[in-house]
Amino acid sequence: MATGVDAPIKRISRMATVEIYSKSWCPYCRMAKRLLEEKGQEFVEFDVELDPGKYDEMLERSRGRWTVPEIFIDGELIGGFDELRALEASGRLDEMLES
Ligand SMILES: N[C@@H](CCC(=O)N[C@@H](CS)C(=O)NCC(=O)O)C(=O)O
């Protein structure tokens, strides 16, 4: 393996921005966070019960979807845990988190 100044520069992959609107007691939120944690993916969490303004923000960004979690990757609406799990099963989640 090449080392030192002649070593090829390793590409540092960018980490996606993941936002989750959640409630503390919500099992779907817990499953979504666990999946992301297992992948080593960081996320920002907004508890919509602690901050009602965030609930209104979630409704607006998720175009009326009112269940939690609502998950966004780089600002793009993913949906809830079911949609996140489907993306994971298809391999598309890794692409979204890594690209
Ligand atoms: N299919 C959804 C189910 C989400 C869901 O049912 N969330 C519950 C909490 S775990 C919810 O928002 N219930 C309505 C409420 O709390 O007002 C998903 O996969 O995220």
The ligand as an SDF file (V2000), in Angstrom:
LIG
                    3D

 20 19  0  0  0  0  0  0  0  0999 V2000
  -46.1000    4.4880    8.5040 N   0  0  0  0  0  0  0  0  0  0  0  0
  -45.5890    5.4830    9.4090 C   0  0  0  0  0  0  0  0  0  0  0  0
  -46.2360    5.3030   10.7760 C   0  0  0  0  0  0  0  0  0  0  0  0
  -45.9530    6.4750   11.6880 C   0  0  0  0  0  0  0  0  0  0  0  0
  -46.8500    6.5050   12.8840 C   0  0  0  0  0  0  0  0  0  0  0  0
  -47.8930    5.8020   12.9640 O   0  0  0  0  0  0  0  0  0  0  0  0
  -46.4790    7.3320   13.8450 N   0  0  0  0  0  0  0  0  0  0  0  0
  -47.2760    7.5160   15.0210 C   0  0  0  0  0  0  0  0  0  0  0  0
  -46.3600    7.6420   16.2500 C   0  0  0  0  0  0  0  0  0  0  0  0
  -45.2790    6.2500   16.4200 S   0  0  0  0  0  0  0  0  0  0  0  0
  -48.0320    8.8310   14.9260 C   0  0  0  0  0  0  0  0  0  0  0  0
  -47.5280    9.8070   14.3750 O   0  0  0  0  0  0  0  0  0  0  0  0
  -49.2610    8.8450   15.4480 N   0  0  0  0  0  0  0  0  0  0  0  0
  -50.0860   10.0270   15.4140 C   0  0  0  0  0  0  0  0  0  0  0  0
  -49.8000   11.0270   16.4590 C   0  0  0  0  0  0  0  0  0  0  0  0
  -48.9490   10.8400   17.3290 O   0  0  0  0  0  0  0  0  0  0  0  0
  -50.4410   12.0950   16.4160 O   0  0  0  0  0  0  0  0  0  0  0  0
  -44.0560    5.3840    9.4660 C   0  0  0  0  0  0  0  0  0  0  0  0
  -43.5160    4.3720    9.0160 O   0  0  0  0  0  0  0  0  0  0  0  0
  -43.4010    6.3240    9.9190 O   0  0  0  0  0  0  0  0  0  0  0  0
  1  2  1  0
  2  3  1  0
  2 18  1  0
  3  4  1  0
  4  5  1  0
  5  6  2  0
  5  7  1  0
  7  8  1  0
  8  9  1  0
  8 11  1  0
  9 10  1  0
 11 12  2  0
 11 13  1  0
 13 14  1  0
 14 15  1  0
 15 16  2  0
 15 17  1  0
 18 19  2  0
 18 20  1  0
M  END
$$$$
